[in-house]
Amino acid sequence: MTDDDMPPQATESELRARLAALREEHQDLDDAIEALESRPQPDLLQVARLKRKKLALRDAIQTLEDRLTPDIIA
């Protein structure tokens, strides 16, 4: 489920739960990338795929954070 899959009427607690799950998945990917890169001959294709997925997660996290932050008109 991506952030786009969250219904517009999702409660704040649902959004925060999804945000926490995405952050955890992002950290897990970071750990996996680090482990792969520490190998003597890392699989560069797999590292690139994981990095691309990590960037997509970062975008989803940012979108959810934007939904949780109230619009303030200065």
Summary of the structure (lengths in Angstrom):
residues: 74
radius of gyration: 15.4
end to end distance: 34.1
largest distance: 53.2
contacts: 165
relative contact order: 0.18
helix: 73%
strand: 0%
